[in-house]
Amino acid sequence: MSRGRRYEGGEKLNLKKVFAVVGVIAVIVLFVFIINKLLKSDKNTIASKNIELNYMSLYKDGNWGIINSSGETIIEPANGEMYEIPDKSKAVFVCTYDVSTVDDTFKTKAVNDKNQELFTGYENIFTVQNYDEKNNLWYEKNVLKVQKDGKFGLINLEGNEILPCEYDSIGTIKGVENSLIVKKDSNVGLVNNTGKVIIPVEYSEIETISKDYKDGYLVKNTDSKYGIINSEGNVVLECKYDDIKKIKDGNNYIVKEDGTWKVVAEDGTTFLEGKVANAEDMDNGNVIIKEKGKYSVINTNTDVKIPADYSGIAYLFDDKYVAIKDGKYGVININNEEIVSFKYENITYNKTTEYLKAKNEDGTIDYMTKDFSVKLTAGDEILLNGFIAIKNGDDLKYYNYKLEEKSNKDVYTANTLFITKENGKYGFIDKDGKVIVEAKYDDAREQNDYGFVAVKKDGKWGSIDQYGKVVIEPTYVIKNEENIDFVGRWHNCADNNADFYSDLNDLE
């Protein structure tokens, strides 16, 4: 029988019928495939969260390593080495090793995400550490301090030298960014984070006028005379004054010359001579004066605008001041008219958020807009990016800076999961309100920047991923729940002097 020959005597093959049958089968198979895919994908219909690749320190078994924002171990903890990450978005880590507690010595180097040494040729490489007012550690941006032949210089995170190794020391001004003090032969100068010399090394002291380096620097020369240099390195007031207060109002400064305090402008104009020895602050041409425990406000014509009837005065905004009378806080204007009655334990104002917080006797806080309207009374807030969160019982309520209530979907617009609460239990829905994780947890946190969510059950914490899948069942007992956060199976152990992740229980 030849190949391809049909069976003799059988029916003739009906090609149209065969194609029809095959077509029906194909449609059925395709239909089944689509249904099956839909059923499988029904559990994972959430759009992926756009996650930036970041790096974090890991502490495990007494050693330090590195993980990334997916929770993957990049450098395995080993050998007692410790890593610092000056920029979480870059794979440049400063490693401290060969630490000897006997003679108090150690070595440092920079490595990448493959634990390969970077920027060789230096004796040591250091992060440039700084601290805020609450003593929380942070790093100066895109800069490392390096040591060579016993001298110090700066490189950027690409390894390019931005300041030669010729200084005896390089340090920071606490709480002030972009301001590095360099010292050589007993004199000091100042450079910024790009290595640009702002103030030459020819002064005995350098301080900032405020916590913002843009307000300029107070300098003292080797003859013990004071002057002002702005953030661009230009001399604003030459070094000829006996003293200068760390007070600035536009282009005006309070200086002491030939034993007399006065206000001097950048153009040399002087006023209020002999009237500002006890000046505490200066805004909008008005000066707050403290004498014998009482505060007053005068203008540039020496007119008393606010009499010395108060035990404290601080400038707010426009022509408004917080004042203290009989131990209570209120608000007055420059004409000494009462705007907010004196009944509060404290009143504070945040220039960024532009709302006021007035603390009541019972510990609650009246939140006021700039027109001094009380919008809500609650506990203390948590500052978010453009919003605030305020504790309401066991839950958080969200508000914008105008103190208008918002939902968690308004606040966390990039998230894929959002906390919901039913019958006292926490679960998660997507942006369309679809239930992704049933309400079964005793407590929970909103999704973090890396897509992970902290959940609590039976007194223990665990995490789920951006699709609602359990990464690690609630396992960890953690006392400090203020910093509850997860990256994969690792939980955050942040404190004032470190920010790292671990798998340890009850780490304090």
C-alpha positions as CSV (number, residue, x, y, z in Angstrom):
1,M,0.0,0.0,0.0
2,S,1.5,3.3,-1.0
3,R,1.8,6.0,1.6
4,G,-1.0,8.5,1.6
5,R,-3.5,6.3,-0.2
6,R,-6.9,6.2,1.3
7,Y,-8.6,2.9,2.4
8,E,-10.0,1.1,-0.6
9,G,-13.8,0.9,-0.6
10,G,-14.3,3.3,2.3
11,E,-16.1,6.6,2.2
12,K,-14.5,9.5,0.6
13,L,-12.9,11.9,3.1
14,N,-15.1,15.0,3.5
15,L,-12.6,17.8,4.0
16,K,-15.2,20.5,4.8
17,K,-16.5,18.3,7.6
18,V,-13.1,17.6,9.0
19,F,-12.2,21.3,9.0
20,A,-15.5,22.2,10.6
21,V,-14.9,19.6,13.4
22,V,-11.4,20.8,13.9
23,G,-12.6,24.4,14.0
24,V,-15.2,23.5,16.7
25,I,-12.5,21.7,18.8
26,A,-10.1,24.6,18.4
27,V,-12.8,27.0,19.6
28,I,-13.6,24.8,22.6
29,V,-9.9,24.5,23.5
30,L,-9.5,28.3,23.2
31,F,-12.6,28.9,25.3
32,V,-11.3,26.5,28.0
33,F,-7.9,28.1,27.9
34,I,-9.4,31.6,28.3
35,I,-11.7,30.6,31.1
36,N,-8.9,28.8,32.9
37,K,-6.6,31.8,32.5
38,L,-9.3,34.1,33.9
39,L,-9.9,31.8,36.8
40,K,-6.2,31.7,37.6
41,S,-5.7,35.4,37.1
42,D,-8.8,36.3,39.2
43,K,-6.6,35.9,42.2
44,N,-4.0,38.3,40.8
45,T,-5.9,41.1,38.9
46,I,-4.1,43.9,40.8
47,A,-1.9,46.1,38.7
48,S,1.8,45.9,39.8
49,K,3.1,48.7,42.0
50,N,6.0,50.7,40.5
51,I,8.8,49.9,42.9
52,E,12.2,51.7,42.9
53,L,15.2,49.4,43.5
54,N,16.5,50.3,46.9
55,Y,19.0,48.7,49.3
56,M,18.8,48.3,53.1
57,S,21.0,47.0,55.9
58,L,20.3,43.5,57.2
59,Y,21.1,42.2,60.7
60,K,21.1,38.4,61.2
61,D,22.9,36.0,63.5
62,G,25.1,38.8,64.9
63,N,26.3,39.9,61.5
64,W,25.4,42.6,58.9
65,G,24.5,42.3,55.3
66,I,22.4,44.0,52.5
67,I,18.9,43.3,51.1
68,N,17.1,45.0,48.3
69,S,13.5,46.3,48.1
70,S,12.2,42.9,47.0
71,G,13.6,41.4,50.2
72,E,16.3,39.5,48.4
73,T,19.7,39.1,50.2
74,I,22.3,40.9,48.2
75,I,25.2,40.5,50.6
76,E,25.0,37.7,53.1
77,P,25.7,38.7,56.7
78,A,29.0,37.3,57.7
79,N,32.4,37.9,59.4
80,G,31.1,40.7,61.7
81,E,31.3,43.2,58.9
82,M,28.9,46.2,59.1
83,Y,27.5,48.1,56.1
84,E,26.3,51.7,55.8
85,I,24.2,52.8,52.8
86,P,24.7,56.5,52.0
87,D,22.1,56.4,49.2
88,K,19.5,53.7,49.2
89,S,19.0,53.9,45.4
90,K,22.7,53.2,44.6
91,A,24.7,50.0,45.0
92,V,27.5,51.7,46.9
93,F,28.0,50.4,50.5
94,V,30.6,51.4,53.1
95,C,31.9,48.4,54.9
96,T,33.6,48.5,58.3
97,Y,35.7,45.4,59.0
98,D,38.6,44.0,61.1
99,V,37.3,45.8,64.1
100,S,39.4,45.4,67.2
101,T,37.9,46.3,70.6
102,V,41.3,45.8,72.2
103,D,43.2,48.7,70.5
104,D,40.1,50.4,69.1
105,T,41.0,50.1,65.5
106,F,39.1,49.2,62.3
107,K,39.2,49.3,58.6
108,T,36.7,50.6,56.0
109,K,36.1,50.1,52.3
110,A,33.4,50.7,49.7
111,V,31.8,47.7,47.9
112,N,29.0,47.2,45.3
113,D,26.1,44.8,45.2
114,K,28.4,41.9,44.3
115,N,30.6,42.7,47.4
116,Q,33.4,43.8,45.1
117,E,35.6,46.5,46.4
118,L,35.2,50.0,44.9
119,F,37.3,53.1,44.8
120,T,40.6,51.4,45.8
121,G,43.6,53.6,46.5
122,Y,42.3,55.1,49.8
123,E,43.3,54.1,53.3
124,N,39.7,54.5,54.5
125,I,36.3,55.4,53.1
126,F,33.6,56.9,55.3
127,T,30.0,58.0,55.0
128,V,29.3,61.6,55.9
129,Q,27.0,61.3,58.8
130,N,24.7,64.0,60.2
131,Y,21.9,64.2,62.8
132,D,18.6,66.1,63.1
133,E,17.3,67.9,66.2
134,K,16.0,64.5,67.5
135,N,19.4,62.9,67.0
136,N,18.2,60.8,64.1
137,L,21.0,59.8,61.8
138,W,21.0,60.8,58.1
139,Y,23.7,60.9,55.4
140,E,24.9,63.8,53.3
141,K,23.9,63.3,49.7
142,N,26.1,61.8,47.0
143,V,29.4,62.2,48.9
144,L,31.9,60.1,50.7
145,K,34.8,61.1,52.9
146,V,38.1,59.4,52.0
147,Q,41.5,59.2,53.7
148,K,44.9,59.1,52.0
149,D,48.3,59.6,53.5
150,G,46.6,60.6,56.7
151,K,44.7,63.5,55.1
152,F,41.0,63.7,54.1
153,G,39.1,64.6,51.0
154,L,35.8,63.9,49.2
155,I,34.6,61.7,46.4
156,N,31.1,61.3,44.9
157,L,29.3,58.0,44.7
158,E,30.6,57.4,41.2
159,G,34.1,57.5,42.7
160,N,35.2,60.8,41.2
161,E,37.4,63.0,43.4
162,I,35.6,66.3,44.2
163,L,37.9,67.5,46.9
164,P,41.6,66.5,47.2
165,C,42.9,64.7,50.3
166,E,44.7,67.7,51.9
167,Y,42.6,68.4,55.0
168,D,43.2,67.5,58.6
169,S,39.5,66.8,59.1
170,I,36.1,67.1,57.4
171,G,32.9,67.3,59.5
172,T,29.3,68.5,59.4
173,I,27.2,71.2,61.0
174,K,24.6,69.3,63.0
175,G,21.2,69.4,61.5
176,V,22.3,71.4,58.4
177,E,22.6,69.8,55.0
178,N,25.1,70.7,52.3
179,S,27.5,72.3,54.7
180,L,30.8,70.5,55.4
181,I,33.5,72.1,57.7
182,V,37.0,71.4,56.5
183,K,40.0,72.1,58.7
184,K,43.7,72.7,57.8
185,D,46.4,74.0,60.1
186,S,44.0,75.1,62.8
187,N,41.9,77.1,60.4
188,V,38.5,76.1,59.1
189,G,36.6,76.6,55.8
190,L,33.4,75.3,54.3
191,V,32.5,73.2,51.2
192,N,29.3,71.9,49.9
193,N,28.4,68.3,48.8
194,T,29.8,68.8,45.4
195,G,33.2,69.8,46.8
196,K,32.8,73.4,45.9
197,V,34.7,75.7,48.3
198,I,32.1,78.2,49.7
199,I,34.3,79.7,52.4
200,P,38.1,79.5,52.2
201,V,40.1,77.9,55.0
202,E,41.0,81.1,56.8
203,Y,38.6,81.4,59.7
204,S,38.6,80.2,63.3
205,E,34.9,79.4,63.5
206,I,32.0,78.9,61.1
207,E,28.3,78.5,62.0
208,T,25.0,78.7,60.2
209,I,22.6,81.4,61.0
210,S,19.7,79.0,61.0
211,K,19.0,75.3,60.2
212,D,18.8,76.3,56.5
213,Y,22.2,76.7,54.9
214,K,20.6,79.1,52.4
215,D,20.3,81.7,55.1
216,G,24.1,82.0,55.1
217,Y,27.0,81.6,57.6
218,L,28.3,83.4,60.6
219,V,32.1,83.5,60.5
220,K,34.8,84.5,63.0
221,N,38.2,85.4,61.8
222,T,41.6,84.9,63.6
223,D,41.3,88.4,65.1
224,S,38.0,87.3,66.8
225,K,35.9,89.6,64.6
226,Y,32.6,88.4,63.1
227,G,31.1,88.7,59.6
228,I,28.4,87.1,57.4
229,I,29.0,85.0,54.2
230,N,26.0,83.9,52.1
231,S,25.4,80.4,50.7
232,E,27.0,81.4,47.4
233,G,30.3,82.4,49.2
234,N,29.8,86.1,48.9
235,V,30.8,88.4,51.8
236,V,27.6,90.1,53.1
237,L,29.0,91.7,56.1
238,E,32.8,92.0,56.5
239,C,34.5,90.7,59.5
240,K,34.7,93.8,61.6
241,Y,32.0,93.3,64.3
242,D,32.5,92.4,68.0
243,D,29.6,89.9,67.8
244,I,26.6,89.0,65.6
245,K,23.3,87.5,66.8
246,K,22.1,84.4,64.8
247,I,19.1,86.5,63.7
248,K,18.2,87.4,60.1
249,D,15.3,89.4,58.7
250,G,15.7,89.6,54.9
251,N,18.9,91.6,54.5
252,N,19.0,92.8,58.1
253,Y,21.3,91.5,60.9
254,I,21.8,92.4,64.5
255,V,25.4,93.2,65.2
256,K,27.6,94.6,68.0
257,E,30.2,97.2,67.1
258,D,32.3,99.3,69.4
259,G,30.2,97.9,72.3
260,T,26.8,98.9,70.9
261,W,24.2,96.6,69.5
262,K,22.3,97.7,66.4
263,V,20.6,96.5,63.2
264,V,22.6,96.7,60.1
265,A,21.4,96.1,56.5
266,E,23.6,94.5,53.8
267,D,23.9,97.9,52.2
268,G,25.4,99.3,55.4
269,T,22.3,101.2,56.6
270,T,22.0,101.0,60.4
271,F,19.0,101.6,62.8
272,L,17.8,100.8,66.3
273,E,21.2,101.6,67.6
274,G,21.5,100.8,71.3
275,K,18.0,99.3,71.3
276,V,18.5,95.6,70.4
277,A,20.9,94.3,73.0
278,N,18.2,92.0,74.3
279,A,16.7,91.1,70.9
280,E,15.4,87.5,70.6
281,D,14.1,87.6,67.0
282,M,13.3,89.9,64.1
283,D,10.7,89.6,61.4
284,N,9.0,92.0,59.0
285,G,11.0,94.9,60.4
286,N,9.8,94.2,64.0
287,V,12.1,93.1,66.8
288,I,11.1,90.9,69.7
289,I,12.8,92.2,72.9
290,K,13.2,90.3,76.2
291,E,13.9,92.3,79.3
292,K,13.5,91.1,82.9
293,G,11.6,88.0,81.8
294,K,9.0,89.9,79.8
295,Y,8.7,90.2,76.0
296,S,7.7,93.1,73.8
297,V,7.9,94.0,70.1
298,I,9.2,97.3,68.7
299,N,9.5,98.5,65.1
300,T,12.3,100.2,63.3
301,N,11.2,103.6,64.5
302,T,11.5,102.3,68.1
303,D,7.7,102.4,68.5
304,V,6.5,99.8,71.0
305,K,3.9,97.8,69.0
306,I,3.4,95.1,71.6
307,P,4.0,96.0,75.3
308,A,6.0,93.9,77.7
309,D,3.0,92.2,79.1
310,Y,3.9,88.7,78.1
311,S,6.2,85.9,79.4
312,G,6.9,84.8,75.8
313,I,6.4,86.0,72.3
314,A,7.3,84.2,69.0
315,Y,6.6,85.3,65.4
316,L,4.0,83.2,63.5
317,F,3.3,84.7,60.0
318,D,2.0,87.9,58.5
319,D,1.5,90.2,61.5
320,K,0.6,87.4,64.0
321,Y,2.5,86.3,67.1
322,V,2.1,83.4,69.6
323,A,2.2,84.9,73.1
324,I,2.2,83.6,76.7
325,K,0.2,85.2,79.4
326,D,-0.5,83.8,82.9
327,G,1.1,80.5,81.8
328,K,-1.4,80.1,78.8
329,Y,-0.8,80.4,75.1
330,G,-2.8,82.6,72.7
331,V,-2.3,84.5,69.5
332,I,-2.1,88.3,69.1
333,N,-1.4,90.6,66.1
334,I,1.1,93.4,65.9
335,N,-1.4,95.9,67.2
336,N,-1.7,93.7,70.4
337,E,-5.2,92.6,69.5
338,E,-6.2,89.1,70.8
339,I,-6.8,86.7,67.9
340,V,-6.9,83.4,69.8
341,S,-7.8,83.4,73.5
342,F,-5.2,82.5,76.1
343,K,-6.3,79.1,77.0
344,Y,-3.9,76.6,75.5
345,E,-0.9,74.7,77.0
346,N,1.1,75.3,73.8
347,I,0.7,76.6,70.2
348,T,3.0,75.6,67.4
349,Y,3.1,76.4,63.7
350,N,4.7,74.4,60.9
351,K,5.7,76.6,57.9
352,T,5.5,73.6,55.6
353,T,2.1,72.4,56.5
354,E,0.7,75.9,57.3
355,Y,-1.7,74.8,60.1
356,L,-1.4,75.4,63.8
357,K,-1.6,73.0,66.7
358,A,-3.0,74.2,70.0
359,K,-2.8,71.8,72.9
360,N,-5.7,71.7,75.3
361,E,-5.5,71.0,79.0
362,D,-6.8,67.5,78.5
363,G,-4.0,66.7,76.1
364,T,-6.0,66.9,72.9
365,I,-5.0,69.2,70.1
366,D,-7.0,71.8,68.3
367,Y,-5.9,71.8,64.6
368,M,-6.4,75.3,63.1
369,T,-6.0,76.7,59.6
370,K,-4.1,80.0,59.1
371,D,-7.4,81.9,59.7
372,F,-7.4,80.3,63.2
373,S,-10.5,78.2,62.5
374,V,-10.5,75.0,64.5
375,K,-11.1,72.2,62.0
376,L,-10.7,69.2,64.3
377,T,-9.7,68.2,67.8
378,A,-7.7,65.0,68.1
379,G,-4.4,63.5,69.2
380,D,-1.0,64.2,67.6
381,E,-0.4,63.7,63.9
382,I,1.9,61.7,61.7
383,L,3.4,63.7,58.9
384,L,3.1,62.1,55.5
385,N,3.9,63.4,52.0
386,G,1.4,66.1,51.5
387,F,-1.0,64.7,54.1
388,I,-1.2,63.9,57.8
389,A,-2.6,60.9,59.7
390,I,-4.2,61.3,63.0
391,K,-5.0,58.4,65.4
392,N,-8.7,57.9,66.0
393,G,-9.0,55.1,68.5
394,D,-7.3,52.1,66.8
395,D,-7.6,53.6,63.4
396,L,-6.0,56.4,61.4
397,K,-7.9,59.3,59.7
398,Y,-6.2,61.2,56.9
399,Y,-6.3,64.9,56.2
400,N,-4.6,67.3,53.7
401,Y,-2.7,70.4,54.9
402,K,-6.0,72.3,54.7
403,L,-7.3,69.9,57.3
404,E,-9.8,68.4,54.9
405,E,-10.5,64.7,55.6
406,K,-9.3,62.3,52.9
407,S,-9.3,58.5,52.3
408,N,-6.3,56.3,52.3
409,K,-6.8,56.0,48.5
410,D,-6.3,59.8,48.2
411,V,-3.1,59.5,50.2
412,Y,-1.4,56.4,48.9
413,T,-2.3,56.8,45.2
414,A,0.5,54.4,44.0
415,N,-0.6,51.5,46.2
416,T,-2.3,48.4,45.0
417,L,-3.8,47.5,48.4
418,F,-5.7,49.6,50.9
419,I,-6.7,48.8,54.5
420,T,-10.3,48.2,55.2
421,K,-12.0,47.2,58.5
422,E,-14.9,45.0,59.2
423,N,-16.2,43.8,62.6
424,G,-13.0,44.9,64.3
425,K,-10.7,43.0,61.8
426,Y,-8.4,44.3,59.1
427,G,-8.3,43.3,55.5
428,F,-7.4,44.8,52.1
429,I,-9.2,46.0,49.0
430,D,-7.9,47.2,45.7
431,K,-8.4,50.7,44.2
432,D,-11.8,49.6,42.8
433,G,-13.0,48.3,46.2
434,K,-12.6,44.6,45.4
435,V,-11.7,42.5,48.4
436,I,-8.2,41.1,48.0
437,V,-7.5,40.0,51.5
438,E,-10.4,39.2,53.8
439,A,-10.7,41.1,57.1
440,K,-9.0,38.6,59.4
441,Y,-6.1,40.5,61.0
442,D,-6.1,42.2,64.4
443,D,-4.0,45.1,63.1
444,A,-2.3,46.2,59.9
445,R,-0.3,48.9,58.3
446,E,-0.8,50.6,54.9
447,Q,1.3,49.2,52.0
448,N,4.9,50.7,52.0
449,D,6.9,52.0,49.0
450,Y,8.2,48.5,48.3
451,G,4.7,46.9,48.0
452,F,4.7,45.1,51.3
453,V,2.1,45.2,54.1
454,A,2.6,44.5,57.8
455,V,-0.2,42.5,59.4
456,K,-0.8,41.3,63.0
457,K,-2.6,38.3,64.3
458,D,-2.7,36.8,67.8
459,G,0.0,39.3,69.0
460,K,2.5,38.6,66.2
461,W,3.4,40.4,63.0
462,G,4.0,39.1,59.5
463,S,3.8,40.5,56.0
464,I,1.9,40.1,52.7
465,D,3.0,41.3,49.2
466,Q,1.4,43.7,46.8
467,Y,-0.9,41.1,45.5
468,G,-2.2,40.0,48.9
469,K,-0.1,36.9,49.0
470,V,1.4,35.9,52.4
471,V,5.2,36.4,52.5
472,I,5.5,35.3,56.1
473,E,2.8,34.3,58.5
474,P,2.5,36.5,61.6
475,T,5.6,35.2,63.5
476,Y,7.4,38.2,65.1
477,V,6.7,39.5,68.6
478,I,7.7,43.2,68.4
479,K,7.3,45.7,71.3
480,N,8.1,48.9,69.4
481,E,5.2,48.9,67.0
482,E,5.7,52.5,65.9
483,N,8.3,51.4,63.3
484,I,6.5,48.3,62.1
485,D,7.4,47.8,58.5
486,F,8.4,44.9,56.3
487,V,10.5,44.2,53.2
488,G,9.8,40.6,52.3
489,R,10.2,38.5,55.4
490,W,12.4,41.1,57.2
491,H,11.0,43.7,59.6
492,N,12.3,47.2,60.3
493,C,14.3,47.8,63.4
494,A,14.8,51.6,63.1
495,D,15.9,53.7,66.0
496,N,17.7,57.0,66.3
497,N,21.1,55.7,65.3
498,A,20.3,52.9,62.8
499,D,17.8,51.9,60.2
500,F,18.0,48.2,59.4
501,Y,15.9,45.0,58.9
502,S,16.1,41.7,60.8
503,D,14.2,38.5,61.5
504,L,14.7,38.7,65.2
505,N,11.8,38.7,67.7
506,D,11.5,41.5,70.3
507,L,14.5,43.4,69.1
508,E,15.0,46.6,71.2
